[in-house]
Amino acid sequence: MTEKKALQLEAIATFTDAFGRLRKAGEQWLITLGDTETHIADVNERVIGEVPITTLSSRQYCVLLDPVDAKT
């Protein structure tokens, strides 16, 4: 991971990750340099790939499709 790349992961099964977060099967998330310098995927994680970090200019915007994390 660098300042310009993040690692995209997916949970194969429901588990608690190395950061203490509960991940449900099928959930996807990013790990950035702000989280850790290195990461070795757990047996319950699948590495999807590297994702370039996107920086928006003052004339650009993004739309969040599902901004609420419904914790049940």
PDB file of N, CA, C, O and CB in Angstrom:
ATOM      1  N   MET A   1       0.833  -1.170   0.000  1.00  0.00           N
ATOM      2  CA  MET A   1       0.000   0.000   0.000  1.00  0.00           C
ATOM      3  C   MET A   1       0.884   1.242   0.000  1.00  0.00           C
ATOM      4  O   MET A   1       1.952   1.281   0.610  1.00  0.00           O
ATOM      5  CB  MET A   1      -0.951  -0.007   1.205  1.00  0.00           C
ATOM      6  N   THR A   2       0.398   2.239  -0.701  1.00  0.00           N
ATOM      7  CA  THR A   2       1.085   3.523  -0.753  1.00  0.00           C
ATOM      8  C   THR A   2       0.044   4.616  -0.529  1.00  0.00           C
ATOM      9  O   THR A   2      -1.126   4.329  -0.277  1.00  0.00           O
ATOM     10  CB  THR A   2       1.837   3.719  -2.120  1.00  0.00           C
ATOM     11  N   GLU A   3       0.478   5.862  -0.623  1.00  0.00           N
ATOM     12  CA  GLU A   3      -0.474   6.968  -0.502  1.00  0.00           C
ATOM     13  C   GLU A   3      -1.459   6.984  -1.667  1.00  0.00           C
ATOM     14  O   GLU A   3      -2.527   7.588  -1.573  1.00  0.00           O
ATOM     15  CB  GLU A   3       0.269   8.305  -0.428  1.00  0.00           C
ATOM     16  N   LYS A   4      -1.103   6.323  -2.760  1.00  0.00           N
ATOM     17  CA  LYS A   4      -1.913   6.355  -3.975  1.00  0.00           C
ATOM     18  C   LYS A   4      -2.692   5.069  -4.229  1.00  0.00           C
ATOM     19  O   LYS A   4      -3.506   5.027  -5.152  1.00  0.00           O
ATOM     20  CB  LYS A   4      -1.037   6.637  -5.150  1.00  0.00           C
ATOM     21  N   LYS A   5      -2.467   4.011  -3.434  1.00  0.00           N
ATOM     22  CA  LYS A   5      -3.142   2.734  -3.647  1.00  0.00           C
ATOM     23  C   LYS A   5      -3.706   2.191  -2.341  1.00  0.00           C
ATOM     24  O   LYS A   5      -3.117   2.345  -1.271  1.00  0.00           O
ATOM     25  CB  LYS A   5      -2.181   1.717  -4.268  1.00  0.00           C
ATOM     26  N   ALA A   6      -4.869   1.550  -2.463  1.00  0.00           N
ATOM     27  CA  ALA A   6      -5.492   0.865  -1.328  1.00  0.00           C
ATOM     28  C   ALA A   6      -5.716  -0.589  -1.720  1.00  0.00           C
ATOM     29  O   ALA A   6      -5.671  -0.932  -2.902  1.00  0.00           O
ATOM     30  CB  ALA A   6      -6.843   1.554  -0.910  1.00  0.00           C
ATOM     31  N   LEU A   7      -5.953  -1.431  -0.745  1.00  0.00           N
ATOM     32  CA  LEU A   7      -6.189  -2.853  -0.972  1.00  0.00           C
ATOM     33  C   LEU A   7      -7.671  -3.134  -0.737  1.00  0.00           C
ATOM     34  O   LEU A   7      -8.201  -2.829   0.332  1.00  0.00           O
ATOM     35  CB  LEU A   7      -5.290  -3.736  -0.039  1.00  0.00           C
ATOM     36  N   GLN A   8      -8.345  -3.720  -1.741  1.00  0.00           N
ATOM     37  CA  GLN A   8      -9.763  -4.050  -1.617  1.00  0.00           C
ATOM     38  C   GLN A   8      -9.894  -5.509  -1.217  1.00  0.00           C
ATOM     39  O   GLN A   8      -9.331  -6.392  -1.864  1.00  0.00           O
ATOM     40  CB  GLN A   8     -10.527  -3.768  -2.943  1.00  0.00           C
ATOM     41  N   LEU A   9     -10.642  -5.761  -0.144  1.00  0.00           N
ATOM     42  CA  LEU A   9     -10.829  -7.114   0.388  1.00  0.00           C
ATOM     43  C   LEU A   9     -12.307  -7.465   0.446  1.00  0.00           C
ATOM     44  O   LEU A   9     -13.173  -6.590   0.439  1.00  0.00           O
ATOM     45  CB  LEU A   9     -10.200  -7.241   1.785  1.00  0.00           C
ATOM     46  N   GLU A  10     -12.579  -8.767   0.503  1.00  0.00           N
ATOM     47  CA  GLU A  10     -13.940  -9.263   0.668  1.00  0.00           C
ATOM     48  C   GLU A  10     -13.934 -10.371   1.703  1.00  0.00           C
ATOM     49  O   GLU A  10     -13.028 -11.205   1.718  1.00  0.00           O
ATOM     50  CB  GLU A  10     -14.524  -9.767  -0.679  1.00  0.00           C
ATOM     51  N   ALA A  11     -14.941 -10.385   2.572  1.00  0.00           N
ATOM     52  CA  ALA A  11     -15.061 -11.432   3.595  1.00  0.00           C
ATOM     53  C   ALA A  11     -15.658 -12.684   2.968  1.00  0.00           C
ATOM     54  O   ALA A  11     -16.715 -12.632   2.340  1.00  0.00           O
ATOM     55  CB  ALA A  11     -15.936 -10.951   4.792  1.00  0.00           C
ATOM     56  N   ILE A  12     -14.973 -13.808   3.143  1.00  0.00           N
ATOM     57  CA  ILE A  12     -15.473 -15.098   2.661  1.00  0.00           C
ATOM     58  C   ILE A  12     -16.515 -15.639   3.642  1.00  0.00           C
ATOM     59  O   ILE A  12     -17.517 -16.226   3.236  1.00  0.00           O
ATOM     60  CB  ILE A  12     -14.304 -16.117   2.481  1.00  0.00           C
ATOM     61  N   ALA A  13     -16.267 -15.436   4.923  1.00  0.00           N
ATOM     62  CA  ALA A  13     -17.181 -15.859   5.990  1.00  0.00           C
ATOM     63  C   ALA A  13     -17.251 -14.729   7.013  1.00  0.00           C
ATOM     64  O   ALA A  13     -16.390 -13.848   7.009  1.00  0.00           O
ATOM     65  CB  ALA A  13     -16.707 -17.213   6.662  1.00  0.00           C
ATOM     66  N   THR A  14     -18.238 -14.732   7.875  1.00  0.00           N
ATOM     67  CA  THR A  14     -18.348 -13.724   8.917  1.00  0.00           C
ATOM     68  C   THR A  14     -17.253 -13.952   9.949  1.00  0.00           C
ATOM     69  O   THR A  14     -17.067 -15.069  10.433  1.00  0.00           O
ATOM     70  CB  THR A  14     -19.747 -13.760   9.580  1.00  0.00           C
ATOM     71  N   PHE A  15     -16.522 -12.878  10.287  1.00  0.00           N
ATOM     72  CA  PHE A  15     -15.410 -12.972  11.234  1.00  0.00           C
ATOM     73  C   PHE A  15     -15.062 -11.584  11.750  1.00  0.00           C
ATOM     74  O   PHE A  15     -15.555 -10.581  11.234  1.00  0.00           O
ATOM     75  CB  PHE A  15     -14.173 -13.633  10.575  1.00  0.00           C
ATOM     76  N   THR A  16     -14.208 -11.531  12.773  1.00  0.00           N
ATOM     77  CA  THR A  16     -13.674 -10.270  13.282  1.00  0.00           C
ATOM     78  C   THR A  16     -12.270 -10.112  12.737  1.00  0.00           C
ATOM     79  O   THR A  16     -11.423 -10.985  12.931  1.00  0.00           O
ATOM     80  CB  THR A  16     -13.684 -10.224  14.849  1.00  0.00           C
ATOM     81  N   ASP A  17     -12.014  -8.991  12.048  1.00  0.00           N
ATOM     82  CA  ASP A  17     -10.720  -8.810  11.387  1.00  0.00           C
ATOM     83  C   ASP A  17      -9.632  -8.382  12.363  1.00  0.00           C
ATOM     84  O   ASP A  17      -9.881  -8.237  13.560  1.00  0.00           O
ATOM     85  CB  ASP A  17     -10.841  -7.783  10.275  1.00  0.00           C
ATOM     86  N   ALA A  18      -8.434  -8.183  11.845  1.00  0.00           N
ATOM     87  CA  ALA A  18      -7.270  -7.829  12.663  1.00  0.00           C
ATOM     88  C   ALA A  18      -7.417  -6.470  13.336  1.00  0.00           C
ATOM     89  O   ALA A  18      -6.697  -6.178  14.291  1.00  0.00           O
ATOM     90  CB  ALA A  18      -6.021  -7.835  11.811  1.00  0.00           C
ATOM     91  N   PHE A  19      -8.336  -5.636  12.859  1.00  0.00           N
ATOM     92  CA  PHE A  19      -8.566  -4.310  13.435  1.00  0.00           C
ATOM     93  C   PHE A  19      -9.712  -4.323  14.436  1.00  0.00           C
ATOM     94  O   PHE A  19     -10.085  -3.277  14.966  1.00  0.00           O
ATOM     95  CB  PHE A  19      -8.853  -3.299  12.335  1.00  0.00           C
ATOM     96  N   GLY A  20     -10.280  -5.517  14.701  1.00  0.00           N
ATOM     97  CA  GLY A  20     -11.359  -5.648  15.678  1.00  0.00           C
ATOM     98  C   GLY A  20     -12.737  -5.344  15.122  1.00  0.00           C
ATOM     99  O   GLY A  20     -13.687  -5.185  15.889  1.00  0.00           O
ATOM    100  N   ARG A  21     -12.868  -5.261  13.811  1.00  0.00           N
ATOM    101  CA  ARG A  21     -14.156  -4.958  13.184  1.00  0.00           C
ATOM    102  C   ARG A  21     -14.836  -6.249  12.732  1.00  0.00           C
ATOM    103  O   ARG A  21     -14.195  -7.134  12.165  1.00  0.00           O
ATOM    104  CB  ARG A  21     -13.969  -3.997  11.984  1.00  0.00           C
ATOM    105  N   LEU A  22     -16.136  -6.344  12.989  1.00  0.00           N
ATOM    106  CA  LEU A  22     -16.906  -7.501  12.544  1.00  0.00           C
ATOM    107  C   LEU A  22     -17.161  -7.357  11.051  1.00  0.00           C
ATOM    108  O   LEU A  22     -17.716  -6.352  10.608  1.00  0.00           O
ATOM    109  CB  LEU A  22     -18.250  -7.633  13.336  1.00  0.00           C
ATOM    110  N   ARG A  23     -16.759  -8.357  10.277  1.00  0.00           N
ATOM    111  CA  ARG A  23     -16.971  -8.370   8.828  1.00  0.00           C
ATOM    112  C   ARG A  23     -17.928  -9.504   8.509  1.00  0.00           C
ATOM    113  O   ARG A  23     -17.709 -10.644   8.916  1.00  0.00           O
ATOM    114  CB  ARG A  23     -15.618  -8.533   8.044  1.00  0.00           C
ATOM    115  N   LYS A  24     -18.990  -9.188   7.780  1.00  0.00           N
ATOM    116  CA  LYS A  24     -19.973 -10.200   7.413  1.00  0.00           C
ATOM    117  C   LYS A  24     -19.634 -10.780   6.049  1.00  0.00           C
ATOM    118  O   LYS A  24     -19.043 -10.103   5.208  1.00  0.00           O
ATOM    119  CB  LYS A  24     -21.394  -9.608   7.409  1.00  0.00           C
ATOM    120  N   ALA A  25     -20.006 -12.024   5.837  1.00  0.00           N
ATOM    121  CA  ALA A  25     -19.723 -12.706   4.577  1.00  0.00           C
ATOM    122  C   ALA A  25     -20.230 -11.885   3.401  1.00  0.00           C
ATOM    123  O   ALA A  25     -21.379 -11.445   3.393  1.00  0.00           O
ATOM    124  CB  ALA A  25     -20.359 -14.104   4.562  1.00  0.00           C
ATOM    125  N   GLY A  26     -19.370 -11.679   2.406  1.00  0.00           N
ATOM    126  CA  GLY A  26     -19.731 -10.901   1.229  1.00  0.00           C
ATOM    127  C   GLY A  26     -19.421  -9.423   1.334  1.00  0.00           C
ATOM    128  O   GLY A  26     -19.435  -8.718   0.324  1.00  0.00           O
ATOM    129  N   GLU A  27     -19.140  -8.935   2.538  1.00  0.00           N
ATOM    130  CA  GLU A  27     -18.830  -7.511   2.733  1.00  0.00           C
ATOM    131  C   GLU A  27     -17.479  -7.189   2.093  1.00  0.00           C
ATOM    132  O   GLU A  27     -16.540  -7.981   2.164  1.00  0.00           O
ATOM    133  CB  GLU A  27     -18.815  -7.146   4.253  1.00  0.00           C
ATOM    134  N   GLN A  28     -17.399  -6.020   1.470  1.00  0.00           N
ATOM    135  CA  GLN A  28     -16.149  -5.563   0.876  1.00  0.00           C
ATOM    136  C   GLN A  28     -15.722  -4.267   1.545  1.00  0.00           C
ATOM    137  O   GLN A  28     -16.565  -3.472   1.961  1.00  0.00           O
ATOM    138  CB  GLN A  28     -16.296  -5.370  -0.653  1.00  0.00           C
ATOM    139  N   TRP A  29     -14.402  -4.049   1.650  1.00  0.00           N
ATOM    140  CA  TRP A  29     -13.869  -2.846   2.255  1.00  0.00           C
ATOM    141  C   TRP A  29     -12.473  -2.565   1.726  1.00  0.00           C
ATOM    142  O   TRP A  29     -11.860  -3.411   1.074  1.00  0.00           O
ATOM    143  CB  TRP A  29     -13.850  -2.971   3.775  1.00  0.00           C
ATOM    144  N   LEU A  30     -11.979  -1.372   2.012  1.00  0.00           N
ATOM    145  CA  LEU A  30     -10.644  -0.967   1.607  1.00  0.00           C
ATOM    146  C   LEU A  30      -9.736  -0.851   2.822  1.00  0.00           C
ATOM    147  O   LEU A  30     -10.170  -0.438   3.897  1.00  0.00           O
ATOM    148  CB  LEU A  30     -10.691   0.360   0.844  1.00  0.00           C
ATOM    149  N   ILE A  31      -8.485  -1.215   2.644  1.00  0.00           N
ATOM    150  CA  ILE A  31      -7.456  -0.974   3.653  1.00  0.00           C
ATOM    151  C   ILE A  31      -6.469   0.007   3.030  1.00  0.00           C
ATOM    152  O   ILE A  31      -5.917  -0.245   1.959  1.00  0.00           O
ATOM    153  CB  ILE A  31      -6.742  -2.321   4.114  1.00  0.00           C
ATOM    154  N   THR A  32      -6.255   1.120   3.711  1.00  0.00           N
ATOM    155  CA  THR A  32      -5.366   2.159   3.193  1.00  0.00           C
ATOM    156  C   THR A  32      -4.107   2.249   4.044  1.00  0.00           C
ATOM    157  O   THR A  32      -3.977   1.578   5.068  1.00  0.00           O
ATOM    158  CB  THR A  32      -6.085   3.521   3.153  1.00  0.00           C
ATOM    159  N   LEU A  33      -3.199   3.080   3.604  1.00  0.00           N
ATOM    160  CA  LEU A  33      -1.963   3.310   4.351  1.00  0.00           C
ATOM    161  C   LEU A  33      -2.274   3.898   5.732  1.00  0.00           C
ATOM    162  O   LEU A  33      -1.501   3.715   6.672  1.00  0.00           O
ATOM    163  CB  LEU A  33      -1.021   4.251   3.564  1.00  0.00           C
ATOM    164  N   GLY A  34      -3.399   4.602   5.854  1.00  0.00           N
ATOM    165  CA  GLY A  34      -3.821   5.131   7.144  1.00  0.00           C
ATOM    166  C   GLY A  34      -4.201   4.049   8.141  1.00  0.00           C
ATOM    167  O   GLY A  34      -4.135   4.264   9.351  1.00  0.00           O
ATOM    168  N   ASP A  35      -4.600   2.881   7.636  1.00  0.00           N
ATOM    169  CA  ASP A  35      -4.944   1.753   8.504  1.00  0.00           C
ATOM    170  C   ASP A  35      -3.697   0.996   8.941  1.00  0.00           C
ATOM    171  O   ASP A  35      -3.528   0.707  10.126  1.00  0.00           O
ATOM    172  CB  ASP A  35      -5.909   0.803   7.789  1.00  0.00           C
ATOM    173  N   THR A  36      -2.827   0.676   7.993  1.00  0.00           N
ATOM    174  CA  THR A  36      -1.624  -0.102   8.273  1.00  0.00           C
ATOM    175  C   THR A  36      -0.655   0.020   7.100  1.00  0.00           C
ATOM    176  O   THR A  36      -1.063   0.333   5.982  1.00  0.00           O
ATOM    177  CB  THR A  36      -1.975  -1.590   8.541  1.00  0.00           C
ATOM    178  N   GLU A  37       0.611  -0.225   7.356  1.00  0.00           N
ATOM    179  CA  GLU A  37       1.607  -0.163   6.283  1.00  0.00           C
ATOM    180  C   GLU A  37       1.606  -1.432   5.444  1.00  0.00           C
ATOM    181  O   GLU A  37       1.829  -1.379   4.235  1.00  0.00           O
ATOM    182  CB  GLU A  37       2.997   0.072   6.863  1.00  0.00           C
ATOM    183  N   THR A  38       1.355  -2.581   6.084  1.00  0.00           N
ATOM    184  CA  THR A  38       1.304  -3.866   5.382  1.00  0.00           C
ATOM    185  C   THR A  38       0.097  -4.649   5.866  1.00  0.00           C
ATOM    186  O   THR A  38      -0.411  -4.422   6.964  1.00  0.00           O
ATOM    187  CB  THR A  38       2.610  -4.680   5.602  1.00  0.00           C
ATOM    188  N   HIS A  39      -0.354  -5.571   5.034  1.00  0.00           N
ATOM    189  CA  HIS A  39      -1.484  -6.407   5.432  1.00  0.00           C
ATOM    190  C   HIS A  39      -1.353  -7.772   4.774  1.00  0.00           C
ATOM    191  O   HIS A  39      -1.164  -7.864   3.561  1.00  0.00           O
ATOM    192  CB  HIS A  39      -2.835  -5.741   5.052  1.00  0.00           C
ATOM    193  N   ILE A  40      -1.450  -8.815   5.557  1.00  0.00           N
ATOM    194  CA  ILE A  40      -1.488 -10.182   5.056  1.00  0.00           C
ATOM    195  C   ILE A  40      -2.919 -10.667   5.221  1.00  0.00           C
ATOM    196  O   ILE A  40      -3.467 -10.661   6.324  1.00  0.00           O
ATOM    197  CB  ILE A  40      -0.463 -11.118   5.813  1.00  0.00           C
ATOM    198  N   ALA A  41      -3.511 -11.083   4.121  1.00  0.00           N
ATOM    199  CA  ALA A  41      -4.919 -11.483   4.146  1.00  0.00           C
ATOM    200  C   ALA A  41      -5.148 -12.663   5.084  1.00  0.00           C
ATOM    201  O   ALA A  41      -4.373 -13.619   5.098  1.00  0.00           O
ATOM    202  CB  ALA A  41      -5.394 -11.839   2.738  1.00  0.00           C
ATOM    203  N   ASP A  42      -6.214 -12.583   5.860  1.00  0.00           N
ATOM    204  CA  ASP A  42      -6.648 -13.646   6.765  1.00  0.00           C
ATOM    205  C   ASP A  42      -7.273 -14.769   5.935  1.00  0.00           C
ATOM    206  O   ASP A  42      -7.598 -14.561   4.767  1.00  0.00           O
ATOM    207  CB  ASP A  42      -7.664 -13.104   7.831  1.00  0.00           C
ATOM    208  N   VAL A  43      -7.441 -15.941   6.518  1.00  0.00           N
ATOM    209  CA  VAL A  43      -8.060 -17.057   5.802  1.00  0.00           C
ATOM    210  C   VAL A  43      -9.510 -16.758   5.435  1.00  0.00           C
ATOM    211  O   VAL A  43     -10.047 -17.365   4.508  1.00  0.00           O
ATOM    212  CB  VAL A  43      -7.991 -18.324   6.644  1.00  0.00           C
ATOM    213  N   ASN A  44     -10.148 -15.838   6.145  1.00  0.00           N
ATOM    214  CA  ASN A  44     -11.536 -15.469   5.870  1.00  0.00           C
ATOM    215  C   ASN A  44     -11.650 -14.266   4.939  1.00  0.00           C
ATOM    216  O   ASN A  44     -12.753 -13.771   4.702  1.00  0.00           O
ATOM    217  CB  ASN A  44     -12.256 -15.175   7.166  1.00  0.00           C
ATOM    218  N   GLU A  45     -10.530 -13.792   4.411  1.00  0.00           N
ATOM    219  CA  GLU A  45     -10.520 -12.642   3.514  1.00  0.00           C
ATOM    220  C   GLU A  45     -10.066 -13.064   2.117  1.00  0.00           C
ATOM    221  O   GLU A  45      -9.214 -13.938   1.959  1.00  0.00           O
ATOM    222  CB  GLU A  45      -9.603 -11.532   4.066  1.00  0.00           C
ATOM    223  N   ARG A  46     -10.652 -12.428   1.121  1.00  0.00           N
ATOM    224  CA  ARG A  46     -10.211 -12.633  -0.263  1.00  0.00           C
ATOM    225  C   ARG A  46      -9.758 -11.282  -0.798  1.00  0.00           C
ATOM    226  O   ARG A  46     -10.485 -10.293  -0.706  1.00  0.00           O
ATOM    227  CB  ARG A  46     -11.358 -13.253  -1.162  1.00  0.00           C
ATOM    228  N   VAL A  47      -8.552 -11.246  -1.357  1.00  0.00           N
ATOM    229  CA  VAL A  47      -8.034 -10.009  -1.930  1.00  0.00           C
ATOM    230  C   VAL A  47      -8.646  -9.847  -3.317  1.00  0.00           C
ATOM    231  O   VAL A  47      -8.478 -10.702  -4.187  1.00  0.00           O
ATOM    232  CB  VAL A  47      -6.463 -10.017  -1.996  1.00  0.00           C
ATOM    233  N   ILE A  48      -9.350  -8.750  -3.509  1.00  0.00           N
ATOM    234  CA  ILE A  48      -9.952  -8.464  -4.804  1.00  0.00           C
ATOM    235  C   ILE A  48      -8.930  -7.770  -5.700  1.00  0.00           C
ATOM    236  O   ILE A  48      -8.858  -8.049  -6.897  1.00  0.00           O
ATOM    237  CB  ILE A  48     -11.221  -7.589  -4.641  1.00  0.00           C
ATOM    238  N   GLY A  49      -8.142  -6.869  -5.121  1.00  0.00           N
ATOM    239  CA  GLY A  49      -7.106  -6.200  -5.898  1.00  0.00           C
ATOM    240  C   GLY A  49      -6.716  -4.876  -5.298  1.00  0.00           C
ATOM    241  O   GLY A  49      -7.186  -4.497  -4.224  1.00  0.00           O
ATOM    242  N   GLU A  50      -5.850  -4.173  -6.005  1.00  0.00           N
ATOM    243  CA  GLU A  50      -5.435  -2.838  -5.595  1.00  0.00           C
ATOM    244  C   GLU A  50      -6.342  -1.817  -6.257  1.00  0.00           C
ATOM    245  O   GLU A  50      -6.748  -1.987  -7.407  1.00  0.00           O
ATOM    246  CB  GLU A  50      -3.950  -2.574  -5.958  1.00  0.00           C
ATOM    247  N   VAL A  51      -6.658  -0.756  -5.527  1.00  0.00           N
ATOM    248  CA  VAL A  51      -7.535   0.290  -6.020  1.00  0.00           C
ATOM    249  C   VAL A  51      -6.784   1.614  -5.941  1.00  0.00           C
ATOM    250  O   VAL A  51      -6.280   1.976  -4.877  1.00  0.00           O
ATOM    251  CB  VAL A  51      -8.870   0.343  -5.208  1.00  0.00           C
ATOM    252  N   PRO A  52      -6.703   2.344  -7.060  1.00  0.00           N
ATOM    253  CA  PRO A  52      -6.069   3.658  -6.983  1.00  0.00           C
ATOM    254  C   PRO A  52      -6.959   4.615  -6.193  1.00  0.00           C
ATOM    255  O   PRO A  52      -8.175   4.635  -6.382  1.00  0.00           O
ATOM    256  CB  PRO A  52      -5.790   4.219  -8.402  1.00  0.00           C
ATOM    257  N   ILE A  53      -6.360   5.396  -5.322  1.00  0.00           N
ATOM    258  CA  ILE A  53      -7.116   6.358  -4.519  1.00  0.00           C
ATOM    259  C   ILE A  53      -7.488   7.545  -5.399  1.00  0.00           C
ATOM    260  O   ILE A  53      -6.640   8.086  -6.108  1.00  0.00           O
ATOM    261  CB  ILE A  53      -6.295   6.824  -3.273  1.00  0.00           C
ATOM    262  N   THR A  54      -8.740   7.946  -5.354  1.00  0.00           N
ATOM    263  CA  THR A  54      -9.252   9.023  -6.191  1.00  0.00           C
ATOM    264  C   THR A  54      -9.350  10.305  -5.382  1.00  0.00           C
ATOM    265  O   THR A  54      -9.925  10.325  -4.294  1.00  0.00           O
ATOM    266  CB  THR A  54     -10.622   8.652  -6.782  1.00  0.00           C
ATOM    267  N   THR A  55      -8.787  11.363  -5.919  1.00  0.00           N
ATOM    268  CA  THR A  55      -8.875  12.677  -5.303  1.00  0.00           C
ATOM    269  C   THR A  55      -9.716  13.565  -6.204  1.00  0.00           C
ATOM    270  O   THR A  55      -9.439  13.680  -7.398  1.00  0.00           O
ATOM    271  CB  THR A  55      -7.462  13.292  -5.064  1.00  0.00           C
ATOM    272  N   LEU A  56     -10.726  14.184  -5.650  1.00  0.00           N
ATOM    273  CA  LEU A  56     -11.617  15.032  -6.432  1.00  0.00           C
ATOM    274  C   LEU A  56     -11.148  16.478  -6.398  1.00  0.00           C
ATOM    275  O   LEU A  56     -10.622  16.957  -5.394  1.00  0.00           O
ATOM    276  CB  LEU A  56     -13.053  14.928  -5.911  1.00  0.00           C
ATOM    277  N   SER A  57     -11.348  17.156  -7.510  1.00  0.00           N
ATOM    278  CA  SER A  57     -11.037  18.595  -7.553  1.00  0.00           C
ATOM    279  C   SER A  57     -12.231  19.368  -6.999  1.00  0.00           C
ATOM    280  O   SER A  57     -13.254  18.779  -6.650  1.00  0.00           O
ATOM    281  CB  SER A  57     -10.699  19.065  -9.019  1.00  0.00           C
ATOM    282  N   SER A  58     -12.093  20.670  -6.922  1.00  0.00           N
ATOM    283  CA  SER A  58     -13.181  21.497  -6.394  1.00  0.00           C
ATOM    284  C   SER A  58     -14.373  21.548  -7.354  1.00  0.00           C
ATOM    285  O   SER A  58     -15.450  22.002  -6.967  1.00  0.00           O
ATOM    286  CB  SER A  58     -12.677  22.914  -6.119  1.00  0.00           C
ATOM    287  N   ARG A  59     -14.202  21.095  -8.584  1.00  0.00           N
ATOM    288  CA  ARG A  59     -15.286  21.103  -9.571  1.00  0.00           C
ATOM    289  C   ARG A  59     -15.906  19.719  -9.759  1.00  0.00           C
ATOM    290  O   ARG A  59     -16.766  19.548 -10.623  1.00  0.00           O
ATOM    291  CB  ARG A  59     -14.770  21.619 -10.906  1.00  0.00           C
ATOM    292  N   GLN A  60     -15.490  18.742  -8.978  1.00  0.00           N
ATOM    293  CA  GLN A  60     -16.019  17.392  -9.076  1.00  0.00           C
ATOM    294  C   GLN A  60     -16.786  17.044  -7.802  1.00  0.00           C
ATOM    295  O   GLN A  60     -16.614  17.678  -6.760  1.00  0.00           O
ATOM    296  CB  GLN A  60     -14.883  16.377  -9.326  1.00  0.00           C
ATOM    297  N   TYR A  61     -17.633  16.023  -7.911  1.00  0.00           N
ATOM    298  CA  TYR A  61     -18.370  15.538  -6.748  1.00  0.00           C
ATOM    299  C   TYR A  61     -18.598  14.044  -6.892  1.00  0.00           C
ATOM    300  O   TYR A  61     -18.394  13.474  -7.965  1.00  0.00           O
ATOM    301  CB  TYR A  61     -19.719  16.287  -6.586  1.00  0.00           C
ATOM    302  N   CYS A  62     -19.020  13.417  -5.809  1.00  0.00           N
ATOM    303  CA  CYS A  62     -19.355  11.999  -5.866  1.00  0.00           C
ATOM    304  C   CYS A  62     -20.715  11.792  -5.223  1.00  0.00           C
ATOM    305  O   CYS A  62     -21.170  12.611  -4.424  1.00  0.00           O
ATOM    306  CB  CYS A  62     -18.273  11.135  -5.164  1.00  0.00           C
ATOM    307  N   VAL A  63     -21.353  10.693  -5.580  1.00  0.00           N
ATOM    308  CA  VAL A  63     -22.660  10.346  -5.036  1.00  0.00           C
ATOM    309  C   VAL A  63     -22.490   9.074  -4.214  1.00  0.00           C
ATOM    310  O   VAL A  63     -21.992   8.067  -4.717  1.00  0.00           O
ATOM    311  CB  VAL A  63     -23.732  10.155  -6.175  1.00  0.00           C
ATOM    312  N   LEU A  64     -22.902   9.121  -2.949  1.00  0.00           N
ATOM    313  CA  LEU A  64     -22.847   7.943  -2.079  1.00  0.00           C
ATOM    314  C   LEU A  64     -24.175   7.209  -2.199  1.00  0.00           C
ATOM    315  O   LEU A  64     -25.225   7.745  -1.847  1.00  0.00           O
ATOM    316  CB  LEU A  64     -22.553   8.340  -0.585  1.00  0.00           C
ATOM    317  N   LEU A  65     -24.121   5.985  -2.697  1.00  0.00           N
ATOM    318  CA  LEU A  65     -25.350   5.234  -2.935  1.00  0.00           C
ATOM    319  C   LEU A  65     -25.930   4.611  -1.684  1.00  0.00           C
ATOM    320  O   LEU A  65     -27.151   4.535  -1.550  1.00  0.00           O
ATOM    321  CB  LEU A  65     -25.100   4.166  -3.940  1.00  0.00           C
ATOM    322  N   ASP A  66     -25.085   4.158  -0.753  1.00  0.00           N
ATOM    323  CA  ASP A  66     -25.569   3.521   0.462  1.00  0.00           C
ATOM    324  C   ASP A  66     -24.709   3.991   1.633  1.00  0.00           C
ATOM    325  O   ASP A  66     -23.863   3.235   2.111  1.00  0.00           O
ATOM    326  CB  ASP A  66     -25.542   1.965   0.333  1.00  0.00           C
ATOM    327  N   PRO A  67     -24.905   5.221   2.103  1.00  0.00           N
ATOM    328  CA  PRO A  67     -24.010   5.799   3.099  1.00  0.00           C
ATOM    329  C   PRO A  67     -24.216   5.305   4.528  1.00  0.00           C
ATOM    330  O   PRO A  67     -23.367   5.560   5.382  1.00  0.00           O
ATOM    331  CB  PRO A  67     -24.158   7.259   3.080  1.00  0.00           C
ATOM    332  N   VAL A  68     -25.301   4.616   4.810  1.00  0.00           N
ATOM    333  CA  VAL A  68     -25.595   4.194   6.175  1.00  0.00           C
ATOM    334  C   VAL A  68     -25.218   2.728   6.353  1.00  0.00           C
ATOM    335  O   VAL A  68     -25.632   1.876   5.566  1.00  0.00           O
ATOM    336  CB  VAL A  68     -27.088   4.417   6.511  1.00  0.00           C
ATOM    337  N   ASP A  69     -24.444   2.441   7.372  1.00  0.00           N
ATOM    338  CA  ASP A  69     -24.078   1.078   7.709  1.00  0.00           C
ATOM    339  C   ASP A  69     -25.083   0.587   8.742  1.00  0.00           C
ATOM    340  O   ASP A  69     -24.973   0.921   9.922  1.00  0.00           O
ATOM    341  CB  ASP A  69     -22.603   0.987   8.244  1.00  0.00           C
ATOM    342  N   ALA A  70     -26.053  -0.197   8.313  1.00  0.00           N
ATOM    343  CA  ALA A  70     -27.100  -0.689   9.209  1.00  0.00           C
ATOM    344  C   ALA A  70     -26.545  -1.832  10.056  1.00  0.00           C
ATOM    345  O   ALA A  70     -26.401  -2.956   9.575  1.00  0.00           O
ATOM    346  CB  ALA A  70     -28.350  -1.158   8.404  1.00  0.00           C
ATOM    347  N   LYS A  71     -26.235  -1.540  11.309  1.00  0.00           N
ATOM    348  CA  LYS A  71     -25.688  -2.566  12.211  1.00  0.00           C
ATOM    349  C   LYS A  71     -26.846  -3.246  12.922  1.00  0.00           C
ATOM    350  O   LYS A  71     -27.654  -2.606  13.596  1.00  0.00           O
ATOM    351  CB  LYS A  71     -24.684  -1.945  13.250  1.00  0.00           C
ATOM    352  N   THR A  72     -26.903  -4.555  12.753  1.00  0.00           N
ATOM    353  CA  THR A  72     -27.986  -5.301  13.390  1.00  0.00           C
ATOM    354  C   THR A  72     -27.440  -6.288  14.365  1.00  0.00           C
ATOM    355  O   THR A  72     -28.204  -7.013  15.003  1.00  0.00           O
ATOM    356  CB  THR A  72     -28.838  -6.010  12.365  1.00  0.00           C
TER     357      THR A  72
END
